[in-house]
């Protein structure tokens, strides 16, 4: 791309005033040209499939929450059908799981609508070069979301009985108490504990208890 070329942008947002404001923002930088607008994800995909008069966009500025089809689902489909696109998610929401979902769908960056025009243009410039640009708050939300996803999804190897034993360990029960509670032998409890330590890659019962608490399995209060 030469210095005289422009990055072609599609704006996808269900509010007319927001699209108008974004268009005005982007006019501040001659490197950007808004060639298409859509009110929801489905409309944007339909436009891309049909072909846009100004040529295909390189960048998509995508709202997260929209009717018909939201930004995450639209991003997921666009990345399958138009992999060359660079998508920047623009939203009012900073929920950890939404940030993770947007990035997993293929968004290059996740930007809050509270950013200044200069910050938005900076994010788009980064996206155009394939470089993620996220504010500190968004980066923290992504980290928290990924950590939560990891702890929630790491229990596939545990049997139901092992999980029962783990929860009782987390409640502070000794092997004899667990055996009585579950109506099994102490030897069987010890076997389950050994299996838990091996599967969770932990060294002692205290670490098992902490593991259960971190996963949110232990009811408090």
Secondary structure as the mmCIF struct_conf table of DSSP 4:
data_model
#
loop_
_struct_conf.conf_type_id
_struct_conf.id
_struct_conf.beg_label_comp_id
_struct_conf.beg_label_asym_id
_struct_conf.beg_label_seq_id
_struct_conf.end_label_comp_id
_struct_conf.end_label_asym_id
_struct_conf.end_label_seq_id
TURN_TY1_P TURN_TY1_P1 UNK A 3 UNK A 4
STRN STRN1 UNK A 7 UNK A 12
BEND BEND1 UNK A 14 UNK A 14
HELX_RH_AL_P HELX_RH_AL_P1 UNK A 16 UNK A 26
TURN_TY1_P TURN_TY1_P2 UNK A 27 UNK A 28
BEND BEND2 UNK A 29 UNK A 29
TURN_TY1_P TURN_TY1_P3 UNK A 30 UNK A 31
STRN STRN2 UNK A 32 UNK A 38
BEND BEND3 UNK A 39 UNK A 40
HELX_RH_AL_P HELX_RH_AL_P2 UNK A 41 UNK A 50
TURN_TY1_P TURN_TY1_P4 UNK A 53 UNK A 54
BEND BEND4 UNK A 58 UNK A 58
STRN STRN3 UNK A 59 UNK A 63
BEND BEND5 UNK A 64 UNK A 65
BEND BEND6 UNK A 67 UNK A 69
HELX_RH_AL_P HELX_RH_AL_P3 UNK A 71 UNK A 81
TURN_TY1_P TURN_TY1_P5 UNK A 83 UNK A 84
STRN STRN4 UNK A 86 UNK A 91
BEND BEND7 UNK A 92 UNK A 92
HELX_RH_AL_P HELX_RH_AL_P4 UNK A 96 UNK A 105
TURN_TY1_P TURN_TY1_P6 UNK A 106 UNK A 106
BEND BEND8 UNK A 108 UNK A 108
STRN STRN5 UNK A 109 UNK A 112
TURN_TY1_P TURN_TY1_P7 UNK A 113 UNK A 114
BEND BEND9 UNK A 115 UNK A 115
HELX_RH_AL_P HELX_RH_AL_P5 UNK A 117 UNK A 128
TURN_TY1_P TURN_TY1_P8 UNK A 129 UNK A 130
HELX_RH_AL_P HELX_RH_AL_P6 UNK A 136 UNK A 152
TURN_TY1_P TURN_TY1_P9 UNK A 153 UNK A 153
TURN_TY1_P TURN_TY1_P10 UNK A 156 UNK A 157
HELX_RH_AL_P HELX_RH_AL_P7 UNK A 160 UNK A 170
TURN_TY1_P TURN_TY1_P11 UNK A 171 UNK A 172
HELX_RH_AL_P HELX_RH_AL_P8 UNK A 175 UNK A 182
TURN_TY1_P TURN_TY1_P12 UNK A 183 UNK A 183
HELX_RH_AL_P HELX_RH_AL_P9 UNK A 186 UNK A 200
TURN_TY1_P TURN_TY1_P13 UNK A 201 UNK A 201
BEND BEND10 UNK A 203 UNK A 204
HELX_RH_AL_P HELX_RH_AL_P10 UNK A 205 UNK A 214
TURN_TY1_P TURN_TY1_P14 UNK A 215 UNK A 216
BEND BEND11 UNK A 218 UNK A 218
#
